[in-house]
Structure formats: C-alpha cells, structure tokens
Amino acid sequence: MSKTISRQPWANQSVAGNLDILIGSILPAAISVILAILTGMDFSLALLLIFLPLQLISVCTIAFKRQGARGIKDGLLILFVIFFSATVLVLLVSVLVSVVMQGSAAMSPHFIYQNNKYVSTTTSLEYGGVGHAILGTLIIVSMTTIAAVPLGIAMAVYLTQSNSKLTGVVRTVTQALSGLPSVVAGLFILSFMGFANFERSGFTGALALFPLMLPTVARVAEEALRLVPSDLRLAALALGAPNYRAFFQVILPAAKSGIITALLLGLARVVGETAPLILTINANNSTNLNPFSGGIATLPTFVYGFLGSLYDTSQARAWGAALVLLTLVGLLFGMARILGRAKKTSASKIKKAK
C-alpha cells in the first residue's frame, strides 16, 4: 500500500529534516557566542561578522541537502526575512524599554498637569510637568486636523469618484507631498512668515504641520474608498439615487471606519514632529491657550529643550515627556489598527453576502 502524501507541505516534515533545521539554527549561534566571549568581540560585530556568515552556510547546506540547488534561494530568502524582522523587533523593543525606564523616573500625577513656569534646569522633579505642552500639542494638532482632514477626504473622493484627467496630477502631487521632509515644510512656513509678517505662534506651527498630515489622510482615505465594492454604488444608482446621494448614503458610510483610520494615522504622523515646530513657534514654559499670539509649548519641543541640558533632572523631564508622547502615538496607532481590522471584517462580510 502506497504512502499517502499530504497536500499540506508542513505535514510532510520528517524527524531527520527537523533535526537538521534544529542543528543548523543552534550551532551557528553557539559558535558565535563562544567566539565572541573568547575574543571579547562586541555583540553587534559578532552578529554580523560571525553569526550571519555561519547561518548563511548552514542554510545553504540544509537547503541543498533537502531540495537541491533550487532550495538555496528559498532558504536564503527565509533567512534574510527572519533576520531583518528580528532586527527590527529588537530595535523596537530596545527603544520602548529605554523610553519607559528613563521616563518613569519623572512620571507622577503632577507631571501630567503642571507647567514649568517657575522651573529651571536644576529644579527637583517634585515640581513642574508637561501639562502646558500637552495642551499646546492638542491645540496645534487640532488646528492642523480641522484644515487637513476635510481637504484630504475631498481629495480622496475626487481621486476615486471622478473620471477627470487631472486625477493623475492630483495623485502625483499627493505622493510627492508624502515624501516631503518635515524640516523643509518648516522652512517654507518660516519664509512665508517673513513675507506675510506673521509672528511665531501656534497657528504658524499648525501651518507647518499641514502639508505633512494632508497626504497621509488623502492616501489612506483613498484606499478606504476603493475597498468599497462598486456594486453598492451601482445598486444605489439603479434604484434611482443621484450620484451625490449614492456617495453620501451608501459609499461614505461603508468606508467610515477606513476614513477614521486615515484621521488617526494623520494625527500620529504629525503629533511627534519636532523640526517644523522649532522653526515656527517660540518655546513657552507657561500655559498658553491662545494659538494666535505668544509662544506655545508642545511635547516635541519640550523634549528638544530639556534633552540638551547636562543636568540629570532636565534629562529626566525630557525622557518623561518622550514617554508621554510615545504613549499618545501608541494609542493613536492602536486605535487605527482596531478600526482597520473592523474595516476588513466589514468588507469580508459584504463579500460573503454577495
């Protein structure tokens, strides 16, 4: 009786093959660790100069043994994907751990709501906080959102619902803006301020963030609108609805979660920008709720101002503000992922209903 071969490749693994993979994974790591300890080599250099070459040799040997010459390319692809994915994961975790460990020293209830009006570089961490910077960040980002989100959604609607020849130009400009360096946006607004005789304020900071947020909102909203099945629009038109009613009552509600995701990703894109704000606003240690007059503090500029000091208390304040900013960005990205998952679930339900 012939042996039945499973259609699932992972179900056809043999004990000898799994043993080869296990040895080929552990042996290069063990040799690298031993050589690094004996020679006193730095871990990063040992990883690149010893472990990675040995792992390449191991993968090529095992792949050639199991699948011949054609398996070498697949093995190398898998190795590099796993290696660089692990590298990115290690970098991300190291950043998170560093910010949490350094920033937790300054965290306290008063650090969230107090300002730094009477705080110097050597003042104890028992006084002062980032309350004024949080308010300033919310004010500037809110002003940017009020201007960028409606225009970004309008651009997405134009790109998905119009048959005009200008859609290619609009899409090209949007893609070009998405690659605009943030410092260039700040320099542009700074030169405009000199031409229009504007003073540095929260309003000019919002203007500098506008070209950074707009392309993110436009591109994500465009993709969300494209995910809506065209059959919904055709069905609405077949029932006698005009184009504008078909869009506002059928297409837009179906893409609501995607548009909200575009809003959140746009907020996360600009909430941590530093260079444009350094060029367009004046720092302020007091609480200023007027975005059109006087200096205003933000979390990025707060971090920039205190991190350059040589005093431990100032650096602790900078790390604490960085932790608050990182938490805010993490919440925005988390909400975007949750809404994006809901969007995919809704799209799959629509497809199943069809």
C-alpha positions in Angstrom: 0.0 0.0 0.0 1.5 3.3 -1.0 2.0 6.0 1.5 -0.4 8.9 1.2 1.3 12.3 0.8 -0.4 15.2 2.5 -1.2 18.2 0.4 0.0 20.4 3.3 3.8 20.8 3.0 4.3 21.3 6.7 2.6 18.0 7.3 5.3 16.1 5.4 8.2 17.0 7.7 10.4 14.2 8.8 12.3 13.8 12.0 15.6 13.9 10.3 14.7 17.1 8.5 13.5 18.8 11.7 16.8 17.7 13.4 18.8 19.2 10.5 17.0 22.5 10.9 17.4 22.5 14.7 21.1 21.8 14.5 21.6 24.4 11.7 19.9 27.0 13.8 21.6 26.3 17.1 25.1 25.5 16.0 25.9 28.9 14.4 24.5 30.7 17.4 26.6 28.6 19.8 29.8 29.1 17.8 29.2 32.8 17.6 28.7 33.2 21.3 31.8 31.2 22.2 34.0 33.1 19.7 32.6 36.4 21.0 33.4 35.5 24.6 36.8 34.2 23.8 37.9 37.2 21.7 36.0 39.9 23.6 34.3 41.0 20.4 31.3 43.3 20.6 28.0 41.6 20.3 26.9 43.6 17.2 30.1 42.8 15.4 29.9 39.1 16.3 26.3 39.1 15.0 27.3 40.5 11.6 30.8 39.0 11.2 30.4 35.5 12.7 26.8 34.5 13.2 25.3 35.8 9.9 28.0 34.1 7.7 27.8 30.8 9.6 24.0 30.9 9.3 24.2 31.5 5.6 26.5 28.5 5.2 24.2 26.4 7.4 21.0 27.4 5.5 22.6 26.8 2.1 23.8 23.4 3.2 20.5 22.2 4.6 18.5 23.6 1.7 20.8 21.9 -0.8 20.5 18.6 1.1 16.7 18.7 1.2 15.7 20.3 -2.2 18.8 20.6 -4.2 20.1 23.8 -5.9 16.6 25.3 -6.2 16.2 25.2 -2.4 19.1 27.5 -1.8 17.3 30.6 -3.0 14.3 29.8 -0.9 16.5 29.2 2.2 18.3 32.5 1.7 15.0 34.4 1.4 13.6 32.9 4.6 16.9 33.6 6.4 17.0 37.3 5.5 13.3 37.8 6.2 13.6 36.3 9.7 17.0 38.0 10.4 15.8 41.5 9.4 12.4 41.0 11.1 14.1 40.1 14.3 16.5 43.1 13.9 13.5 45.4 13.6 11.8 43.8 16.5 14.9 44.1 18.7 15.3 47.8 17.8 11.6 48.5 18.6 11.7 46.7 21.9 15.0 48.4 22.9 13.5 51.9 22.1 10.4 51.1 24.1 12.4 49.7 27.1 14.8 52.7 27.1 12.0 55.3 27.0 10.0 53.5 29.7 12.9 53.0 32.0 14.3 56.5 31.6 11.0 58.3 31.5 9.4 56.5 34.5 11.8 58.5 36.9 9.9 61.7 36.1 6.4 60.3 35.9 4.0 61.4 38.6 0.4 62.8 38.7 1.7 66.4 38.9 4.0 65.8 35.9 0.9 65.4 33.7 -0.9 68.6 34.6 1.6 71.2 35.9 3.6 73.6 33.7 7.2 74.8 34.0 6.7 78.5 34.7 8.9 78.5 37.8 11.1 75.5 36.9 14.8 75.8 35.9 17.2 73.2 34.7 18.2 72.2 38.2 14.7 72.2 39.8 13.7 69.0 41.5 11.3 66.6 39.7 8.8 67.2 42.5 7.8 70.4 40.7 6.8 71.1 37.1 5.4 69.0 34.4 4.2 68.7 30.8 0.6 69.8 31.2 1.2 73.0 29.2 3.0 71.0 26.5 0.2 68.5 26.3 -2.4 71.3 25.8 -0.2 73.1 23.3 0.2 69.8 21.3 -3.6 69.2 21.3 -4.3 72.8 20.2 -1.8 72.8 17.3 -2.7 69.3 16.1 -6.4 70.1 16.3 -5.9 73.2 14.1 -4.0 71.1 11.6 -6.7 68.4 11.7 -9.5 70.9 11.1 -7.8 72.1 7.9 -6.2 68.8 6.6 -8.8 66.2 7.2 -11.7 67.8 5.1 -9.3 68.6 2.3 -7.7 65.2 2.4 -11.1 63.4 2.3 -12.2 65.7 -0.5 -9.0 64.8 -2.5 -9.7 61.1 -1.8 -13.3 61.5 -3.1 -12.1 63.3 -6.2 -9.5 60.6 -6.9 -12.0 57.7 -6.5 -15.2 59.1 -7.9 -14.0 61.4 -10.7 -13.1 60.4 -14.2 -11.2 63.6 -14.9 -7.7 63.6 -16.5 -6.5 65.7 -13.6 -6.7 62.8 -11.1 -3.2 61.7 -12.2 -1.8 65.1 -11.4 -3.5 65.3 -8.0 -2.3 61.8 -7.1 1.3 62.7 -8.2 1.2 65.8 -6.1 -0.2 63.9 -3.1 2.6 61.3 -3.4 5.2 64.0 -3.7 3.9 65.7 -0.5 4.1 62.4 1.4 7.8 62.3 0.8 8.4 66.0 1.8 10.9 66.3 4.6 9.4 67.9 7.7 12.2 70.4 8.1 11.5 71.6 4.5 7.9 72.2 5.4 9.0 74.2 8.4 11.5 76.3 6.3 8.7 77.0 3.8 6.4 78.3 6.5 9.2 80.3 8.1 9.9 82.1 4.8 6.2 82.7 4.4 6.1 84.2 7.9 8.8 86.7 6.9 6.9 87.6 3.7 3.5 87.9 5.4 4.9 89.5 8.6 3.5 86.7 10.9 4.8 86.2 14.4 5.7 82.8 15.7 2.6 81.2 17.3 0.7 78.0 17.4 -1.1 79.0 14.2 2.2 79.1 12.3 3.1 75.7 13.8 -0.2 74.3 12.6 0.6 75.6 9.1 3.9 73.8 9.1 2.2 70.5 10.1 -0.5 70.9 7.4 1.5 69.6 4.4 2.7 66.7 6.4 -0.7 65.5 7.5 -2.6 66.1 4.3 -1.0 63.4 2.1 -1.4 60.7 4.8 -5.1 61.4 5.2 -5.7 61.6 1.5 -3.9 58.4 0.6 -5.4 56.3 3.4 -8.9 57.7 2.8 -8.5 56.9 -1.0 -7.6 53.3 -0.2 -10.6 53.0 2.1 -13.0 54.3 -0.5 -11.5 52.0 -3.1 -12.2 49.0 -0.8 -16.0 49.7 -1.0 -17.5 47.3 -3.6 -18.6 49.1 -6.8 -21.7 47.0 -6.8 -23.1 49.1 -3.9 -22.8 52.3 -5.9 -24.3 50.7 -9.0 -27.2 49.3 -6.9 -27.9 52.7 -5.5 -27.8 54.3 -8.9 -30.1 51.5 -10.2 -32.7 52.4 -7.6 -32.8 56.0 -8.9 -30.5 57.7 -6.5 -28.4 60.6 -7.9 -24.6 60.4 -7.7 -24.2 62.6 -4.6 -26.8 60.6 -2.6 -25.3 57.3 -3.6 -22.0 58.6 -2.3 -23.1 60.2 0.9 -25.7 57.5 1.9 -24.0 54.3 0.6 -20.3 54.6 -0.2 -19.3 57.0 2.6 -21.0 55.0 5.5 -19.4 51.8 4.1 -15.9 53.5 4.3 -16.5 55.2 7.6 -14.0 53.1 9.6 -11.3 53.5 6.9 -11.7 57.2 7.0 -11.5 57.3 10.8 -8.3 55.2 10.4 -7.0 57.9 8.0 -7.7 60.6 10.6 -5.9 58.7 13.3 -2.8 57.9 11.1 -2.7 61.5 10.1 -2.7 62.5 13.8 0.0 60.0 14.6 2.1 61.3 11.7 2.3 64.9 12.9 2.0 64.7 16.7 5.6 63.9 17.2 7.1 66.3 14.6 9.8 68.5 16.0 11.7 70.3 13.3 8.8 72.3 11.8 7.7 73.4 15.3 11.2 74.5 16.3 11.3 76.8 13.3 7.8 78.2 13.5 6.9 78.6 17.2 8.5 80.1 20.3 9.0 77.9 23.4 7.0 78.8 26.5 7.2 77.4 30.0 3.7 78.8 30.9 0.3 77.6 29.8 -0.9 79.5 26.7 -4.3 78.6 25.2 -4.2 81.3 22.5 -2.7 79.8 19.3 -2.6 83.2 17.5 -0.4 85.1 19.9 2.7 84.4 22.0 4.8 81.3 22.5 3.3 77.9 23.0 4.8 74.6 24.3 4.5 71.2 22.6 5.7 67.8 23.7 8.3 67.5 20.9 9.8 71.0 21.6 9.7 70.2 25.3 11.8 67.1 24.8 14.2 69.1 22.5 14.6 71.9 25.0 15.4 69.8 28.0 17.3 66.9 26.5 20.3 69.1 25.6 20.9 70.0 29.2 23.7 68.4 31.2 21.7 68.2 34.4 20.0 64.9 35.3 16.7 66.5 36.3 16.4 68.2 32.9 17.1 65.0 31.0 14.7 63.1 33.2 12.0 65.6 32.3 12.8 65.1 28.6 12.6 61.4 28.9 9.3 61.7 30.8 7.8 63.9 28.0 9.1 61.4 25.5 7.2 58.6 27.4 4.0 60.7 27.3 4.4 61.4 23.6 5.2 57.7 22.9 2.1 56.7 24.8 -0.1 59.1 22.8 1.3 57.9 19.5 0.9 54.3 20.6 -2.8 54.9 21.5 -3.4 56.5 18.1 -1.8 53.6 16.2 -3.6 51.1 18.3 -7.0 52.7 17.6 -6.1 52.8 13.9 -5.3 49.1 13.9 -8.5 48.2 15.7 -10.6 50.3 13.2 -8.6 48.9 10.3 -9.4 45.4 11.5 -13.1 46.3 11.8 -12.9 47.6 8.2 -11.5 44.4 6.9 -14.2 42.4 8.8 -16.9 44.5 7.3 -15.5 44.1 3.8 -15.4 40.4 4.2 -19.0 40.3 5.4 -20.1 42.3 2.3 -18.3 39.8 0.0 -19.9 36.8 1.7 -23.3 38.5 1.5 -22.8 38.8 -2.3 
